[in-house]
Amino acid sequence: MLRRHLKIFGATIVIRVLSFAFGLVLAAVAAQAQTTRQIAGDVMLLERIALPFGTSFMVDLVDADDVSVAENRQSVGDTQSPFAFTLSAPTDRPLILRAGLHVPGGQFWLTEPYAIPPGTEDIVLPLLRAIATPPMGFASLLECGGQYVEVGFLPEELRLRFNEQVLTLVPRPAASGAYYEQADNPATSAHLKDASAILRIDGAELAECRFIAASEELASGVWNLTQIDGTAALFPSRTELVFFSDGRMSATVGCNRLIGGFQRHGGILTFGRIASTMMACSEPTMAQEQRFARALERVDGFRLSPENGRLTLTAGGEPVIDARRQ
C-alpha cells in the first residue's frame, strides 16, 4: 500500500513539474509574441501611370535615432498604385515610417514621415500618398513639436520637405550657426544651430525643432569595394566609393571615375543617373565598371556595420555591393 501511494505521489509531482515547465514555455512564447507587431498599409501615387520594369517599392521603419529597424522591398514594374505592405515592427519604441518608389536612374516618389508610437496592437495605417520628390541628398529629420520635417543639404542649397511640399532655401550671412532663406520669400527661413533649428514658413514659426540623430557613417570617409553583384571585386584597394553629405557621390572601380547623385531617407537609398569619364581600360576592368553601374541602378537600401567598418548596398533586400572602410 505504501509503495502504491509513493507511486501516485511521484506521478503527481511529475505532472506538476511538466505543467509548470509547459506554463513557462507558453509565457516565453507570449512574451516573444509581444515584442513585435504587424504594421500594414497602402501607398498610392496621385499620377495614374504604369511604372516601368525595374521600379522599386520601398518601405522603411526607423527608430528615434533614425536607424532602420525594418524594411519591405518589392518590384512593382508595369503596375499601378495603390501598393500594399506589411512590416513586423518592434513594440517597445517610437518609430517613423517612410515609403517610396524609384524608377532606376529616374523619378522618385516619397511619402511624408509617419510617426508610430510604441504599443503591442497591430496597426493598419490610413492611405499614404507618395509625392514626386526632387533630390535631397543625405536627408536628416527634424522633430518640431510632434511634426517631422526632412532636411536635405545640396551644393549651395537647403531643402525642407513637409506637408507634401519641398521648399528650396539658399544660404545667407549669419552671426551664428547657418542661416537659409527662400530666394524670393525671406519670410521662409531656417536657422540651424548645432542640434536644433528655428524654421519659419511665410513668417509663421514652427515649434522648436531638434535634429533626430542620423548615422553619418555612410557619408564619412572612403569605401573600398569587395563584392559587386555576386562577384569578388578586382583589386579592392584600387576601388573607391564616396558619399558626400550634399547628395553627390563619386566612385572608381579601377579605371574611370563615376560621378552622380544619391538620396538617403532613413534606410532608403537610391541613385540617380551616373556619368563616367571615357578612359580606355582593360577588358576585365571595363566589365567590372559595367556590372557596378548596373548594380547601382537597382540599389534601394543599405546596411551599415560601424563596429567592423562594413557597408552593404541592397536591392530587394538582397546584397548587391559590399564594401569596407578604407
Steps between C-alpha positions, in 0.01 A plus 500: 500500500783742591673426168178574313459834675862590422443424131190719490679778687798479262273509193324808641835679544603414144169633364537821701860549381395442137208739540729763650754456218224518238373819664848653480519413129161662435603808696824525301311465173251767609781734603674445168175561312458835674840630388378549142179604328374531144480838329314499169392762251464609140690763302355680201633734234295797388608429143313214329798351319636152437848491645780360284677169558759524778300743718555437873236546770677568829366522856731583789459525878757687710529551874555822695865503390399482131642148475308249287329221700275343232456520124287373213615496138294402195538519124188670362588566135209511250240544778298787645442620856391443769778275630446296816761420765532326836790535743587321823598780737635525857245603762721667759604825329364786287550447126488706182381350171576613146402337171624578151522392138805531280541459126864404432691812403178703500201625701469459876179516708491512880238516776514735796675360810225331706536471879404170667490497883604196707234234558411135451188537284524427128448813289343566161614845389282745308568519126843661447572727204839494326597832344760562229810607692803688361852408615565562870834325544571361845165596656477543878192537720389793715234446767300822548238464772388156380529587130783356291689705243764352271809709433730441204826683432596552136788704353408863581142407599289362783174313441216454751233235440174498697125532445540353150723782380872552447644847567840604365700751708835670433769601754510847650752662739447407865655618828490142626413160361377474140215707357296430186214684325272442207651715224169671413339481845720601798207426734581130450829418669701244695752588772707196596699487823674179605222245568207746477336723242251784469272469196272776373251434223351817350585675827338239726747330732477125552538360850860465613670244280767248589701274273438128536836324501594360160792269436769697317705186441369467144632843400823477697824395332573270207360150440696231316282257300535129581203346311292617204185309410628164622853535360808584707638843410829519311776673700272637777767742624482679163124549522320789670143593587442838666173654620489875565246651740371733226369208291794449266678169457826404335642157420768315312523126455850498358507734199237767421355747749122475549305792643132554575248563775322299769209535740497358850177504707538278807594157364387591146789568262468568127733626230430733208670496163871422505753672271845359423831605355592321176847358557608180326519217754576131503213268408457357854495850648246622246279201576524581872404865437193395302398250768540771767293758305220248441499406870472865607184537290334224705612614847212596731651467848814459710629337817785631712715313750706782659664261746682313221503773234270322252242640258250297297284652226184298442235452231174333596656423838788303345867611500627629164810699606725444801768743613733561794627827636838595357 
